[in-house]
């Protein structure tokens, strides 16, 4: 009942903010081609810490998220979940479950848009409501933003700086949204893995199958899982 009331409240609060924002495709695309020099942009964390970060970009797969959480618990691992606002609005309890199990939550925008083609104002209109929504759901400040498909521009960076957000990319992409070969996903995540790396994943069944081996590799090679904020020294 509380979740239903909160969901209704959230919808009313955000209605004016997200008005006119359109929905685009969820998957595909690649990291922005341009090279940006920004103090808020991260592709890696601290290379001397011994920590690596598992990140999950979430716009679907509620049941799969639950399976991932159980595996992370089994290996006493912590991760960072970048959550889309349109998914969070329909999955309040799951967002709270992620947080209650000790994982970090960041924004993945509201409607999975291509931020590399957007003005600063459009970036603000897409990112700000997702941050407000997540903060309303789990009661803590959101400090990280992962651009969908890794697509961003200078306007995105300026918008995130105004919102007090760090922009998080990755050093390894499992491409699990496309490929289903579990061994391939594991190798992409672990081959020559080094301290400070950030590994990108999604809530897919093939990811669930690969995750135990990824976590075993991390533990057996003198590394540990840390949240992105811990990895970048925040």
N, C-alpha and C positions, 0 to 999 in steps of 0.2 A: 504494500500500500504506500509506504514512504517513497519507494522508487517511482511509483506512478505519479505521486504528487510532485516529486522533484522533477520528473521528466516534463510534466505540464508546465511547471514554473520556468524551467530552462527554455522550453519552446517559446513561451511568451516573451522572455527576456531577449532571446536571440532573434526573434522574428524580424524586428526592424533592422538588426545589424546585417543579417544575411540576405535581406530582400534584394532580389535581382541577381543573386549569385547563381550561376548555372552549373549544372553537373557535367563533367567530362569523363572520358574513359579512365579506368582505374590503373591499367597496367601499360607497360611499354615505355619507350623513350630511354634516354641515357643521360649521363652526367653532362652538365653544361660544358661546352667546348672552350669557352673563354677562360682565361686564367685570371683570378682575382687575388689581390693581396689585401687581406682583411684580418684584423685581430679577432673577429668573432667567427671566422670560418675554420672548420677543423676537418681534416681527412684522417688524422691519426691523433693518438694521445701521447702520453709520456712514455718514451721508449726505454726508460730505465726503471719503471715501476714493477715490471713483471706481470702486469695486468693486460688483458684483452677484453674487448667489449662485444657482446652479442647484442645486435639490435634487430627488432622485429617491427616492420612497418605494417600497420593494421588498418584495413578498410573492409575486411570480411573475415569469415572463418571463426565464428565465436566458439564453436565446439573444439576446433583445432587449437585455439588459444588456450583452452582449458587443458588439453593434452600437453602442450608445451610447458605450461606452468607446473604440471605434475612432474615432468622430466627434470625441469630446473630444480625443483624441490629435492628430488631424488639425489641429485649431484651437488646439492647445496650451492647452486650457482645463482648469480644475480644478473639480470639483463635490463636493457632499456627498451621500452615499447613506445614507438612513435605512432600515435593514434589519430585517425581521421575523425573530425568532428561529426560528420554525418553517420558514422558507425557508432561513435560513442553515445550519441543521442538516443540510439535504439538499444544500447547495451550498457546501461549505467552500472548494473550489478557486476558485469564482467570487468569494467574499468576499475571499480572498487576492489575487486578480487585481485587484480594485478598489483594494485598498490598495497593491499593488505598483506601480500606475500613478500613484500620487501623489494619490489622492483621499481625502477624509475620510469616515469611517464613524461613524454615530450609530445609536442604537436606535430602532426603530419598534414596540417592544413584542414580545411573543412570539406571541400569537394574534390580533392585530388586534381587540382588544376596545374597547368603548365606555367610556372612562375617566371620562366625565362622570357615570356611574351607579355608580361604585365607591368603596368606602371607602379610607382611606389604606392599610390593610393589604392590601386587594385590589390596589391600584395597585402596591404594593411587590412582591407576589407575581407580578404580570404583567411588571413592568419589570426587576426585579433579575436573573432568569434570562437574559433577553435580553442584558443588559449583560455578565454573566459569560461567556456563550457567545461573544459577539463578541470579548471580550478574550482568551479562550482560543484563538480561531482565528487572530487576527492579531497578538497580543502587545502591544497598546498599550491605554492607558486610554481608555474611552469617556466622553465628557463631555457629549454632546448627546442629547436625546430629543425626537422628534416624535410627538405623540399621533395615532393613527389617526383619520382623518376630522376632525382638528382638535378632537376632543371631549375636554374635560378639565374638572376642577373644582378647588376649593381643596385637596382631598385629593391630587390628582395633583401639584399644585405642592409640597405639603408632602412627599410621597414623593420627588419628584425632588430637592428640597433636601437631604433626608436622604442620598440616594444621590450627591450631588455633581454633579447633572446640570442643564444649562440646558434649558429647554423652548422648542422652536423651532416657530413657526408660519410664516406667509408673508404677503407683501404682494400677491402675484399668484398666482392659481390658474388654470392652463391648462384644468382640467377635462378633461384628456386621457383619463381613464378612461371618460368618457361620450361625448365628441364626437370625431368622426373627421375633421372638416374641418381640413386642415393649415393653410390660411390663417387660419382662426379661431384656432387654437392659437398660431400665430406672433403674431398681433395681440394676443392676451391677454397674451402674455409680453413684448411689446416696446413697445406703444403708450405713448408718453410715459414710457418707462422712466427711472428716476432712480437715482443712486448710492445704495447701501445697501439696495436692494430684494432680496427673497428670492422666487424663482420656484419654484412647486411643480409637479412633473411625476411621471410614472410610466413604467415600461418598457413602452410600447405602440408598436406599429408606426407609428401616426400621429405619435407623438412623435419617433421616429427620422427620419421624413420632414421634420418641422418643425425639428428641432434645428440643421441647418446654417444655415438662414436666421436663426434666433434668434442663433446665434453670430456670424454676419456682421453683424447689426444691432448687437450689443454692441460689436464691434471698430470698426465704421464710425462709431460715435457717441461715441467717446472714453471708453468704459467698458472694464472688464476683469472677467473672471470670477475670483472668489475663493471660498475655502471659507467656510462659515458662521462658523466660529471666527475666521477672519481678518476677516470682515465685522462681527462684533459686538465685535471688539477683544480676543479671548481669546488 
